[in-house]
Amino acid sequence: MSTQPETQPAVRPSEGWWVKLRQSQRENLQILLIALALAILIRLFIAEPRYIPSDSMEPTLLVGDRLVVEKLSYRLHPPQTGDIVVFQPPIQFQEQFGFLPDKAFIKRVIGTAGDRVQVQEGVVYLNDQPLSEAYIAEPPAYEMPMVQVPADSLFVMGDNRNNSNDSHVWGFLPRQNLIGRAVLRFFPFNRVGGL
């Protein structure tokens, strides 16, 4: 009995090329979708970039600086005095100045829950002790009577004390309004570094 070699159906060269292209594009699309999902998750829960639009944090942060704001640390521990935080404006800020709730602001934490804050003769006092603030543009040119920071709140101020719309104007920042902590300036390149 003679056997004849099996014959495979003829595949045109163009069909093989098309199948390979389609398969590679499917793989590229999967990689793109995974990368997009990871980027969204990272931005929502871990870190996000932010842009500085005003001079309220000069000289520490200048208009146009771009920062990384991390969102995890305040789930593990409370904000500390000196942290630079990004937040949504509290209700009283929105009502008094007409800002939308989705607009983010950046300031430095001066006092946390239970702390007493006062501004007297160009000096900020925290719990009756003068703060040493080498980072400010100039001493505050205003007086503020002593206030005590309520539970789950912060007292925040801009480093450009005399050009900052902050807690000395609109009151305490509810901790729930925090977006995260500014940790790194990544632009401009000549000022890259931690905060």
Backbone bond lengths (Angstrom), bond angles and torsions (degrees), N, CA, C in turn:
res aa  C-N    CA-C-N  psi(-1)  N-CA   C-N-CA  omega(-1)  CA-C   N-CA-C  phi
1 M - - - 1.433 - - 1.516 107.26 -
2 S 1.264 115.63 129.80 1.461 119.84 -178.02 1.520 108.77 -95.01
3 T 1.296 112.86 142.14 1.466 117.35 177.58 1.511 108.81 -109.33
4 Q 1.249 113.28 142.38 1.463 118.57 177.79 1.530 108.08 -107.51
5 P 1.286 115.73 139.77 1.461 118.05 179.37 1.530 110.33 -60.52
6 E 1.347 112.48 142.30 1.473 116.95 177.56 1.510 109.28 -67.79
7 T 1.254 114.09 140.69 1.460 118.31 178.49 1.514 108.53 -109.66
8 Q 1.277 115.25 136.86 1.466 120.35 177.15 1.511 108.06 -96.97
9 P 1.304 114.94 149.86 1.460 117.32 179.04 1.523 109.85 -61.19
10 A 1.264 114.59 140.69 1.460 119.58 -178.72 1.521 110.12 -68.48
11 V 1.335 115.01 130.19 1.467 120.34 177.09 1.508 106.75 -110.04
12 R 1.269 114.22 125.07 1.448 117.27 177.50 1.527 109.34 -70.73
13 P 1.307 117.64 141.39 1.469 120.05 -178.66 1.520 113.17 -54.41
14 S 1.303 117.70 -34.88 1.467 119.58 -178.25 1.523 111.73 -68.47
15 E 1.337 119.35 -30.45 1.463 121.96 179.20 1.521 110.21 -69.04
16 G 1.318 119.71 -41.78 1.465 122.97 177.98 1.517 111.24 -61.90
17 W 1.294 115.86 -40.84 1.459 120.60 178.63 1.525 110.64 -64.81
18 W 1.332 116.46 -41.59 1.459 121.23 -179.06 1.528 110.62 -65.94
19 V 1.304 118.62 -41.20 1.469 122.59 179.27 1.523 109.58 -62.51
20 K 1.339 117.63 -45.21 1.465 121.24 179.95 1.528 110.91 -63.85
21 L 1.316 117.28 -41.18 1.458 120.79 179.28 1.525 110.98 -64.14
22 R 1.327 116.02 -44.41 1.453 120.55 -179.94 1.525 110.76 -62.42
23 Q 1.325 116.88 -41.66 1.458 121.47 179.95 1.536 110.71 -66.09
24 S 1.326 117.09 -42.32 1.472 119.43 -179.65 1.528 110.48 -67.51
25 Q 1.334 117.73 -36.05 1.462 120.19 178.73 1.532 110.45 -68.75
26 R 1.326 117.50 -35.45 1.462 121.23 176.52 1.527 109.52 -63.30
27 E 1.327 117.70 -42.61 1.467 121.66 177.65 1.524 111.13 -64.89
28 N 1.331 117.06 -41.79 1.468 120.41 177.42 1.524 111.27 -62.40
29 L 1.326 117.44 -40.43 1.452 121.32 178.90 1.530 110.60 -64.81
30 Q 1.322 117.79 -40.79 1.465 121.00 177.56 1.527 110.72 -62.00
31 I 1.328 116.88 -44.51 1.465 121.06 178.99 1.523 110.15 -62.19
32 L 1.317 116.63 -42.93 1.464 121.54 179.26 1.529 111.14 -62.58
33 L 1.321 117.86 -43.46 1.465 121.49 179.47 1.529 111.37 -65.48
34 I 1.319 117.46 -39.68 1.464 120.96 177.65 1.525 109.98 -64.96
35 A 1.333 116.85 -44.57 1.471 120.89 179.07 1.529 110.76 -62.02
36 L 1.318 117.40 -41.22 1.454 121.81 179.09 1.529 110.89 -64.50
37 A 1.324 116.95 -44.60 1.464 120.97 178.46 1.533 110.87 -62.02
38 L 1.334 116.85 -42.36 1.463 120.23 177.76 1.524 111.37 -63.74
39 A 1.322 117.40 -42.18 1.470 121.04 179.24 1.528 110.74 -61.39
40 I 1.318 117.06 -42.38 1.470 120.72 179.23 1.521 110.37 -65.41
41 L 1.316 117.77 -44.85 1.473 121.23 179.07 1.524 111.37 -62.35
42 I 1.325 117.10 -43.71 1.463 120.70 179.25 1.527 110.04 -62.10
43 R 1.328 117.10 -45.56 1.470 120.09 -179.29 1.524 112.00 -65.20
44 L 1.313 117.92 -38.34 1.460 120.87 -178.56 1.520 113.19 -72.74
45 F 1.335 117.81 -38.53 1.460 120.17 -168.55 1.524 115.84 -119.67
46 I 1.323 119.77 -17.87 1.462 120.18 -172.21 1.524 112.49 -116.38
47 A 1.314 118.52 -58.34 1.471 121.31 -177.32 1.516 109.89 -158.49
48 E 1.336 114.56 157.33 1.457 119.33 176.85 1.525 109.45 -151.01
49 P 1.319 116.89 154.48 1.466 119.52 176.48 1.529 110.12 -82.85
50 R 1.324 115.65 149.71 1.465 121.48 176.26 1.524 109.49 -138.54
51 Y 1.309 115.27 156.49 1.461 124.23 -177.37 1.528 108.07 -118.09
52 I 1.335 117.79 138.48 1.466 121.57 179.16 1.536 108.86 -92.54
53 P 1.353 117.42 112.96 1.465 119.85 -176.72 1.534 114.92 -95.22
54 S 1.352 117.66 -11.38 1.468 118.91 -174.99 1.524 110.84 -133.48
55 D 1.333 114.76 173.34 1.459 119.58 -177.72 1.529 113.35 -97.85
56 S 1.311 119.34 17.03 1.466 121.78 -175.46 1.530 113.48 -69.06
57 M 1.320 118.05 -16.00 1.471 120.32 179.36 1.527 112.55 -110.19
58 E 1.346 117.60 11.52 1.467 119.42 176.82 1.529 108.74 -67.14
59 P 1.305 119.56 145.96 1.464 128.91 6.59 1.534 114.20 -89.66
60 T 1.345 117.51 -2.08 1.463 119.82 -177.69 1.519 111.61 -64.55
61 L 1.324 116.64 -47.43 1.463 122.81 -179.56 1.520 108.60 -125.70
62 L 1.321 115.66 132.59 1.454 121.11 -178.55 1.522 110.79 -105.23
63 V 1.317 115.90 157.19 1.467 120.60 176.55 1.528 108.27 -56.05
64 G 1.322 116.15 129.93 1.462 121.47 179.72 1.519 113.91 97.07
65 D 1.337 118.15 -12.74 1.465 119.38 176.17 1.524 109.17 -61.49
66 R 1.327 114.67 146.44 1.461 120.39 176.24 1.517 108.27 -119.14
67 L 1.340 115.31 133.86 1.462 121.96 -171.46 1.513 111.73 -125.12
68 V 1.329 114.55 159.35 1.460 121.26 167.14 1.525 106.59 -102.50
69 V 1.312 116.05 127.20 1.455 122.75 177.87 1.520 107.53 -110.44
70 E 1.336 116.07 116.83 1.470 118.91 179.51 1.526 109.40 -92.83
71 K 1.340 115.34 147.62 1.457 120.71 -171.29 1.526 114.21 -115.86
72 L 1.328 118.37 1.05 1.461 120.19 -173.64 1.519 114.83 -91.90
73 S 1.319 118.74 -35.77 1.463 120.68 -168.11 1.525 113.14 -60.80
74 Y 1.330 118.06 -34.78 1.462 118.89 -177.71 1.527 112.82 -76.93
75 R 1.301 117.05 -3.84 1.468 120.05 170.05 1.524 109.91 -83.78
76 L 1.341 115.56 -19.28 1.466 121.53 -177.52 1.522 112.56 -101.38
77 H 1.330 117.65 -31.49 1.466 121.69 179.36 1.525 109.27 -152.24
78 P 1.337 116.80 158.25 1.465 119.37 -178.70 1.523 111.99 -74.17
79 P 1.329 116.88 160.94 1.469 120.58 175.36 1.527 110.05 -59.70
80 Q 1.326 115.25 150.94 1.462 121.53 -179.61 1.526 109.78 -115.21
81 T 1.315 116.54 153.59 1.455 120.95 173.33 1.524 108.97 -56.36
82 G 1.312 116.35 131.68 1.461 121.56 -179.35 1.515 114.06 100.22
83 D 1.335 118.05 -19.04 1.470 120.36 177.43 1.529 109.80 -62.39
84 I 1.325 116.03 143.87 1.468 121.17 172.91 1.522 106.21 -99.09
85 V 1.331 115.96 118.34 1.461 120.79 -172.13 1.526 111.69 -117.96
86 V 1.323 114.36 149.01 1.461 122.64 173.86 1.523 106.36 -109.16
87 F 1.336 116.15 136.28 1.463 119.74 -173.86 1.523 111.46 -150.77
88 Q 1.327 113.90 161.42 1.462 120.97 171.36 1.519 107.15 -85.03
89 P 1.327 118.60 142.11 1.472 119.85 -176.85 1.527 111.10 -63.70
90 P 1.336 116.33 138.27 1.465 118.83 176.01 1.525 111.10 -67.55
91 I 1.322 115.81 164.65 1.475 122.10 -176.78 1.523 111.55 -53.62
92 Q 1.358 116.98 -46.60 1.463 119.01 -176.70 1.533 111.27 -63.23
93 F 1.326 117.62 -31.95 1.460 122.84 176.94 1.528 109.25 -68.84
94 Q 1.329 116.45 -44.58 1.467 120.82 179.42 1.527 110.85 -61.51
95 E 1.346 115.78 -45.48 1.460 119.97 -177.26 1.527 111.88 -69.01
96 Q 1.335 116.83 -41.63 1.460 121.26 -175.78 1.524 112.54 -71.73
97 F 1.355 117.04 -36.49 1.458 119.75 -172.77 1.528 113.73 -118.91
98 G 1.333 117.44 -0.85 1.458 120.84 174.58 1.520 115.46 75.60
99 F 1.341 117.80 22.22 1.460 119.84 178.12 1.525 110.50 -80.40
100 L 1.326 115.37 147.38 1.458 120.80 177.32 1.526 109.63 -79.25
101 P 1.333 117.90 150.81 1.466 120.29 -176.92 1.524 113.90 -65.91
102 D 1.338 118.20 -19.52 1.471 119.37 -178.67 1.528 112.98 -88.38
103 K 1.329 117.86 -1.34 1.471 121.45 178.06 1.522 108.16 -81.67
104 A 1.331 117.23 130.74 1.469 121.05 -177.84 1.524 110.47 -98.94
105 F 1.327 115.36 146.90 1.458 122.80 177.86 1.524 109.14 -125.22
106 I 1.336 115.32 161.41 1.459 120.63 -179.35 1.530 108.94 -133.85
107 K 1.325 115.93 131.33 1.470 122.40 179.68 1.537 108.16 -150.34
108 R 1.338 114.50 174.15 1.468 121.01 177.98 1.535 108.84 -102.37
109 V 1.333 116.41 137.17 1.464 121.34 176.54 1.529 108.28 -72.66
110 I 1.327 115.67 124.96 1.461 121.82 176.99 1.524 110.13 -104.81
111 G 1.324 116.38 -42.83 1.460 120.20 -179.38 1.512 111.40 -136.94
112 T 1.323 115.43 146.67 1.467 121.83 176.89 1.528 108.34 -113.24
113 A 1.315 116.61 179.64 1.462 121.57 -174.97 1.532 111.86 -50.65
114 G 1.337 115.12 128.50 1.458 121.55 178.88 1.521 114.30 91.82
115 D 1.332 118.48 -18.05 1.465 121.40 179.93 1.520 110.77 -71.49
116 R 1.348 114.71 152.58 1.455 121.74 173.57 1.527 108.12 -108.47
117 V 1.338 116.09 130.42 1.465 121.79 -177.87 1.525 108.31 -124.17
118 Q 1.341 114.90 139.31 1.458 121.25 179.63 1.526 108.51 -149.14
119 V 1.328 116.55 147.87 1.465 121.26 173.09 1.522 106.84 -120.35
120 Q 1.339 114.69 122.31 1.456 119.52 -176.83 1.522 109.51 -144.60
121 E 1.327 116.14 125.85 1.463 123.31 177.72 1.530 112.25 51.35
122 G 1.326 115.97 45.69 1.458 121.04 175.17 1.519 115.00 78.61
123 V 1.319 117.66 11.52 1.472 121.46 -178.43 1.525 108.90 -125.68
124 V 1.338 115.81 136.80 1.466 121.09 173.76 1.527 107.53 -92.35
125 Y 1.324 115.34 128.07 1.460 120.91 178.26 1.515 109.36 -108.74
126 L 1.315 115.84 135.07 1.457 122.52 175.12 1.511 106.82 -120.11
127 N 1.339 115.61 116.48 1.471 121.44 -177.98 1.530 110.99 52.88
128 D 1.335 115.22 46.69 1.468 124.70 176.63 1.526 114.20 69.75
129 Q 1.340 118.05 7.25 1.462 121.68 178.18 1.526 109.38 -111.84
130 P 1.343 118.21 132.48 1.468 119.21 178.34 1.527 110.25 -67.52
131 L 1.325 114.99 137.28 1.464 119.32 177.31 1.522 109.48 -83.27
132 S 1.321 116.11 138.61 1.461 121.48 172.58 1.519 106.30 -90.33
133 E 1.336 117.21 112.18 1.456 121.03 -170.86 1.519 111.57 -125.56
134 A 1.300 117.09 77.95 1.467 121.70 179.36 1.526 111.46 -68.56
135 Y 1.324 117.88 -15.78 1.464 122.58 -174.27 1.527 113.86 -86.19
136 I 1.335 119.82 -6.99 1.465 119.63 -175.00 1.534 111.46 -84.19
137 A 1.336 115.20 156.33 1.467 120.91 178.82 1.528 110.36 -69.64
138 E 1.330 116.32 -44.09 1.463 122.40 178.28 1.527 107.74 -163.71
139 P 1.328 117.44 160.31 1.467 119.78 179.47 1.528 110.84 -62.02
140 P 1.317 117.23 150.32 1.466 119.54 178.24 1.528 110.96 -62.76
141 A 1.317 115.34 137.09 1.466 121.75 179.56 1.526 110.01 -99.83
142 Y 1.304 116.64 34.60 1.464 121.51 179.72 1.521 108.42 -144.35
143 E 1.311 114.54 164.08 1.456 121.94 176.54 1.526 107.71 -110.05
144 M 1.321 115.37 147.23 1.464 119.87 175.80 1.522 107.84 -141.68
145 P 1.329 117.43 123.19 1.460 118.80 178.91 1.527 110.97 -64.39
146 M 1.311 115.70 160.27 1.461 120.54 -178.43 1.524 110.69 -62.23
147 V 1.344 114.69 134.40 1.467 121.89 174.09 1.523 107.61 -128.54
148 Q 1.306 115.84 152.40 1.464 120.31 176.46 1.519 108.55 -110.49
149 V 1.330 115.20 130.48 1.462 120.88 -176.69 1.529 108.85 -73.55
150 P 1.342 117.99 123.40 1.466 120.44 -180.00 1.532 112.12 -71.34
151 A 1.310 115.33 168.82 1.472 121.83 177.81 1.528 109.44 -58.07
152 D 1.331 115.56 146.42 1.464 122.85 177.53 1.527 112.87 57.25
153 S 1.335 116.61 31.05 1.464 121.22 179.38 1.522 109.93 -135.89
154 L 1.327 114.72 166.92 1.461 122.48 177.05 1.518 109.08 -134.18
155 F 1.336 115.58 155.66 1.451 121.73 169.96 1.514 105.62 -111.00
156 V 1.344 117.34 119.29 1.461 121.59 -174.41 1.527 109.85 -122.13
157 M 1.346 114.89 147.55 1.462 120.28 178.15 1.519 109.16 -140.37
158 G 1.327 115.84 151.35 1.451 120.74 172.91 1.524 110.05 -81.07
159 D 1.323 117.25 151.06 1.463 120.82 178.60 1.527 111.64 -69.32
160 N 1.317 117.59 -23.69 1.459 122.59 174.78 1.531 106.18 -90.95
161 R 1.335 115.71 71.52 1.466 123.36 -166.79 1.514 114.60 -49.68
162 N 1.316 117.86 -36.93 1.462 119.88 -175.76 1.524 113.31 -90.15
163 N 1.314 116.73 4.02 1.464 121.17 176.79 1.523 108.88 -139.61
164 S 1.320 116.08 47.98 1.463 120.71 -177.38 1.515 110.18 -138.05
165 N 1.309 115.24 126.03 1.456 122.68 175.68 1.523 106.24 -88.41
166 D 1.326 117.29 95.99 1.467 120.45 -170.63 1.527 111.42 -136.43
167 S 1.318 116.90 -160.98 1.469 120.95 -174.89 1.521 113.61 -60.48
168 H 1.312 118.51 -25.98 1.475 117.96 178.41 1.531 110.69 -69.77
169 V 1.344 117.50 -15.61 1.464 122.44 179.04 1.530 110.84 -100.23
170 W 1.350 117.13 -50.98 1.463 120.28 -170.60 1.525 114.87 -110.94
171 G 1.307 118.62 -0.61 1.467 119.39 173.94 1.516 113.85 102.60
172 F 1.296 115.27 -158.42 1.464 121.94 -171.77 1.524 112.35 -82.10
173 L 1.315 114.17 150.51 1.467 121.19 178.12 1.520 108.81 -97.90
174 P 1.336 118.08 117.69 1.470 119.25 174.97 1.533 109.75 -63.32
175 R 1.308 115.96 134.64 1.462 120.35 -177.41 1.530 111.51 -59.68
176 Q 1.323 116.79 -29.47 1.473 120.94 -179.73 1.528 112.21 -64.75
177 N 1.334 118.03 -16.68 1.465 121.51 179.97 1.523 113.18 -83.01
178 L 1.332 117.12 -6.77 1.458 119.91 -178.98 1.523 111.15 -65.76
179 I 1.324 115.34 136.45 1.463 122.22 171.96 1.520 108.93 -96.19
180 G 1.329 116.10 -42.30 1.457 119.47 179.12 1.514 111.85 171.85
181 R 1.324 115.24 -170.74 1.460 123.37 -176.52 1.519 109.65 -112.70
182 A 1.323 116.63 129.58 1.467 120.96 176.93 1.524 108.30 -72.83
183 V 1.335 116.77 124.36 1.466 120.02 -174.83 1.516 114.14 -120.48
184 L 1.335 117.98 -23.80 1.460 119.88 -172.66 1.519 110.66 -149.74
185 R 1.338 115.87 133.68 1.460 120.78 170.22 1.529 106.03 -95.40
186 F 1.340 117.49 123.80 1.464 119.88 -179.23 1.529 113.24 -110.97
187 F 1.336 116.07 -3.92 1.467 119.98 175.88 1.522 107.95 -156.51
188 P 1.323 118.97 139.88 1.465 129.06 4.79 1.526 111.72 -72.18
189 F 1.320 114.76 156.95 1.456 120.61 -172.65 1.524 112.98 -63.11
190 N 1.327 117.66 -29.79 1.465 119.11 179.89 1.534 112.78 -76.29
191 R 1.343 117.56 -4.60 1.459 121.41 177.77 1.527 112.39 -123.46
192 V 1.326 117.35 19.07 1.460 121.64 -179.46 1.523 109.19 -62.46
193 G 1.328 115.87 137.02 1.459 119.07 176.67 1.511 112.17 162.21
194 G 1.317 115.01 169.94 1.460 121.92 179.43 1.517 111.43 -72.11
195 L 1.319 115.25 159.38 1.475 121.25 179.54 1.520 109.29 -112.40
